Amino acid sequence: MSEFNIIYEDNHLLVVDKPVNVPVQADRSKDEDLLEKLKRFIKVRDEKPGNVYLGLVHRLDRPVGGVMVFAKTSKAATRLSDQVRRNVVQKEYLAVTRGMPDEQQARLKNYLYKDRKRNQVFVTRKNQKQAKKAVLDYVVLGHDQGLTLVKVKLHTGRSHQIRVQLANIGCPLYGDQKYGAKVNKPGQQIALWSHKLGIEHPTLKDERNFTSTPPNEHPWSRWVDLF
């Protein structure tokens, strides 16, 4: 039995549910990362004698769970990475925020600056050196006792983008200690989930859409009928 929920797999793609609080690749924590876990799993399952190739083509923040795609061949890695670079990969997230946005749906446009030493992102001016444009659309799906479920569609792939942009309109994510420390308690799990991912298959060239559902636990359990 696999420790991973494999959503889809063929000769070129491996699509999985990323577990929460697992780094996608090696970081300073030295905790075992998802990429290495998957390589080891494939090596054992398929009884491969040599090294397993698995290409990382996009990322999710460590506390975020949900759908991720990996490339099983270098050809697939090159073509998927090109889709990511051209912003043609469709990325949709579910998030639970503290408070309620002023508008039921809107497009947020900001310029973000990342302080790499602190690993923190800030909304800044357009002419700020190293600032990058960030664009997302959100739709409110539900509201209950001070918490709001929103669907987010990314148009750019900036670091911490959803967390920063929603916090900037006064709606930090539930459990986010970095961008919502005033309203969240240490130990709370951030409520951000990679819900849908749409790509062009790297060899067959048809459109593929993959979905992952948040766990049936607080705060997601308030809206399980909406996923």
Legacy VTK file of the C-alpha trace (Angstrom):
# vtk DataFile Version 3.0
C-alpha trace
ASCII
DATASET POLYDATA
POINTS 227 float
0.000 0.000 0.000
1.385 3.388 -0.999
1.742 6.137 1.606
0.768 8.548 -1.176
-2.549 9.218 -2.808
-1.688 8.871 -6.497
-4.253 10.797 -8.527
-2.890 9.851 -11.960
0.158 8.157 -13.422
1.457 7.174 -16.853
4.883 6.888 -18.473
5.422 10.656 -18.395
3.373 12.013 -15.481
2.945 11.378 -11.780
0.155 13.369 -10.121
-0.181 13.088 -6.344
-1.776 14.638 -3.302
1.001 16.547 -1.543
0.703 15.972 2.223
0.645 19.083 4.412
3.836 20.114 6.227
6.110 18.147 3.918
8.673 20.172 1.938
8.520 19.650 -1.812
12.315 19.555 -2.049
15.212 19.609 0.412
15.323 22.674 2.660
17.164 23.866 5.748
14.980 21.737 8.026
16.685 18.578 6.707
13.263 16.862 6.865
12.731 14.285 4.150
11.126 15.972 1.158
8.337 14.802 -1.113
10.542 14.504 -4.200
12.892 12.039 -2.504
10.009 10.135 -0.907
8.418 9.642 -4.321
11.689 8.569 -5.949
12.213 5.956 -3.255
8.617 4.762 -3.563
8.936 4.309 -7.356
12.311 2.577 -7.017
10.896 -0.005 -4.612
7.536 -0.436 -6.338
9.003 -0.874 -9.820
12.144 -2.682 -8.620
14.381 -0.237 -10.473
18.112 -1.040 -10.134
19.395 2.483 -10.821
18.422 6.020 -9.941
14.822 7.098 -10.513
14.237 10.214 -12.589
11.512 12.516 -11.297
11.354 16.158 -12.368
10.024 18.933 -10.143
8.205 21.408 -12.381
6.237 23.512 -9.858
6.100 24.012 -6.111
3.752 24.322 -3.162
4.622 25.957 0.148
5.498 23.430 2.844
2.257 23.864 4.881
0.037 23.601 1.788
-1.495 20.319 0.646
-3.175 19.196 -2.548
-2.599 18.272 -6.173
0.927 18.357 -7.627
2.326 17.038 -10.900
5.819 15.593 -11.370
7.564 14.633 -14.616
8.766 11.034 -15.027
10.877 11.809 -18.112
13.196 14.657 -19.052
11.050 15.364 -22.126
7.972 15.772 -19.925
9.924 17.952 -17.483
11.045 20.316 -20.240
7.561 20.661 -21.728
5.774 21.046 -18.384
8.332 23.593 -17.177
7.694 25.564 -20.366
3.954 25.563 -19.615
4.664 26.874 -16.127
6.970 29.562 -17.519
4.319 30.698 -20.015
1.623 30.780 -17.273
-0.643 28.393 -19.164
-0.950 25.884 -16.324
-4.386 26.307 -14.730
-4.085 26.535 -10.940
-7.091 26.729 -8.648
-6.923 26.770 -4.866
-9.343 26.650 -1.974
-8.600 28.809 1.048
-10.253 29.657 4.352
-9.751 33.251 5.432
-10.287 35.152 8.634
-13.001 37.717 7.996
-14.982 38.415 4.854
-13.748 40.199 1.713
-15.628 43.380 0.833
-16.550 41.960 -2.565
-17.992 38.517 -3.319
-15.595 38.158 -6.222
-12.743 40.285 -7.507
-9.407 40.354 -9.264
-6.468 41.342 -7.068
-3.463 42.994 -8.693
-0.407 43.822 -6.600
3.339 44.122 -6.869
5.202 41.843 -4.497
8.729 41.982 -3.146
10.367 38.960 -1.503
12.831 39.413 1.338
14.820 36.231 0.814
16.707 36.463 4.107
13.434 36.459 6.049
11.563 34.311 3.489
8.734 36.830 3.608
6.839 38.645 0.852
5.485 42.188 0.974
3.061 44.218 -1.146
5.019 47.131 -2.562
5.071 49.797 -5.273
5.290 49.017 -8.972
8.646 50.795 -9.271
10.173 48.982 -6.291
13.340 47.205 -7.386
12.760 43.450 -7.832
8.983 43.865 -7.412
6.932 41.379 -9.454
3.347 41.704 -10.607
0.904 39.293 -8.956
-2.632 38.664 -10.205
-5.360 36.377 -8.889
-9.148 36.046 -9.038
-11.180 34.965 -6.022
-14.812 33.995 -5.467
-16.469 33.664 -2.059
-18.088 30.230 -1.726
-19.276 30.340 1.876
-19.094 32.166 5.205
-19.536 30.814 8.715
-18.756 32.296 12.132
-16.037 34.686 11.004
-14.431 32.317 8.504
-14.818 32.479 4.721
-14.243 29.804 2.083
-12.851 31.252 -1.146
-11.877 29.773 -4.486
-8.741 31.317 -5.956
-7.519 31.172 -9.532
-3.891 32.164 -10.022
-2.755 34.116 -13.070
0.827 34.438 -11.827
2.915 32.122 -9.677
4.600 34.356 -7.128
5.997 33.113 -3.823
3.370 33.191 -1.026
1.093 35.042 -3.454
-2.330 33.924 -2.204
-1.343 34.336 1.430
0.013 37.858 0.932
-2.664 39.198 -1.408
-5.577 38.005 0.722
-3.922 39.305 3.899
-3.494 42.638 2.122
-7.288 43.023 1.805
-7.746 42.241 5.494
-8.461 38.524 5.101
-5.414 36.507 6.188
-5.635 32.755 5.820
-6.765 30.661 8.747
-3.697 29.260 10.508
-1.160 31.474 8.693
1.283 32.639 11.356
3.480 34.521 8.869
0.864 36.798 7.330
-1.873 36.563 9.951
-0.056 36.375 13.282
-2.490 38.788 14.970
-5.499 36.530 14.418
-4.017 33.026 14.300
-2.596 30.866 17.055
0.669 28.891 16.917
0.034 25.307 15.894
-2.985 25.991 13.708
-2.703 24.393 10.269
-2.836 26.856 7.392
-6.048 26.426 5.367
-4.796 26.576 1.782
-5.296 23.691 -0.647
-4.188 23.064 -4.222
-7.622 22.022 -5.512
-7.351 21.817 -9.322
-4.487 21.667 -11.783
-4.894 21.834 -15.536
-2.077 21.054 -17.978
-1.486 20.003 -21.555
-0.209 16.429 -21.563
3.476 16.689 -22.530
3.321 14.006 -25.247
-0.348 13.400 -26.078
-1.048 17.166 -26.213
-4.581 16.885 -24.843
-5.852 18.877 -21.870
-5.719 17.129 -18.500
-7.390 18.347 -15.312
-6.673 16.891 -11.895
-8.525 17.539 -8.631
-7.765 17.137 -4.943
-10.193 17.691 -2.069
-9.273 19.159 1.342
-9.519 16.840 4.352
-12.800 16.559 6.245
-11.482 18.366 9.301
-11.625 21.846 10.820
-12.000 24.365 9.240
-12.666 22.620 5.902
-15.388 20.398 7.372
-17.780 23.373 7.500
-18.082 23.284 3.697
-17.538 19.674 2.580
-20.675 19.853 0.414
-19.104 22.664 -1.658
-15.934 20.888 -2.799
LINES 1 228
227 0 1 2 3 4 5 6 7 8 9 10 11 12 13 14 15 16 17 18 19 20 21 22 23 24 25 26 27 28 29 30 31 32 33 34 35 36 37 38 39 40 41 42 43 44 45 46 47 48 49 50 51 52 53 54 55 56 57 58 59 60 61 62 63 64 65 66 67 68 69 70 71 72 73 74 75 76 77 78 79 80 81 82 83 84 85 86 87 88 89 90 91 92 93 94 95 96 97 98 99 100 101 102 103 104 105 106 107 108 109 110 111 112 113 114 115 116 117 118 119 120 121 122 123 124 125 126 127 128 129 130 131 132 133 134 135 136 137 138 139 140 141 142 143 144 145 146 147 148 149 150 151 152 153 154 155 156 157 158 159 160 161 162 163 164 165 166 167 168 169 170 171 172 173 174 175 176 177 178 179 180 181 182 183 184 185 186 187 188 189 190 191 192 193 194 195 196 197 198 199 200 201 202 203 204 205 206 207 208 209 210 211 212 213 214 215 216 217 218 219 220 221 222 223 224 225 226
